[in-house]
Amino acid sequence: LEKTGKNLEGRGFRVHRFATGAEAADYLVQTLHGTSIGIGGSVTIDTLGVSDRLCGSNEVFWHWKNHAPETRERAGKAETYLCSANGVSENGEIVNIDGFGNRVAGTIYGPERVFLVVGRNKIAPDLTGAIDRARNIAAPLNARRLGLKTPCALGEPRCHDCRSKDRICRAVSVLL
């Protein structure tokens, strides 16, 4: 964690470490008070339970909670964007894979601030490992969770480089 944090900081990212998810959630609720927030699809954010807490003092746009078609667009135009990463290398490279492109777009362009919540389970030794984690762990798990009929969801949980209309890996970003 120390090495990854230092390398992220060396690449210009600000890093905050927390002993527990509850501490991270408290930090986000305090720090993001009074802003508009877009949230990208994220089991990590959902598990932390911050979205309900953020709704009390913020305008929150999350397509998992509000299924209106314009929610993804409004999330990308919010002051702050909040999501997780699918993989992070110890060298400080951040990898995300996305089905619609809204999450990768929200982390690259639009919001004034972006917060990525990353557990130690997302860290890989290098960029190849971080991409591998995104493609062969995160994407198949998300496809299964969503009940999709992709090869990675129905068969061996790994990327099959499919061309399924349901695939959730249409866009990949690497933040360096």
Secondary structure, DSSP 8 states (H G I E B T S, - for coil): -HHHHHHHHHTT------SSHHHHHHHHHHHTTTSEEEE-S-HHHHHHTHHHHHHTTSEEEETTT---TTHHHHHHTSSEEEEE-SEEETTS-EEEEESSSHHHHHHHSSSSEEEEE--GGGEESSHHHHHHHIIIIIHHHHHHHTT---HHHHSSSS------TT-S-SEEEEE-
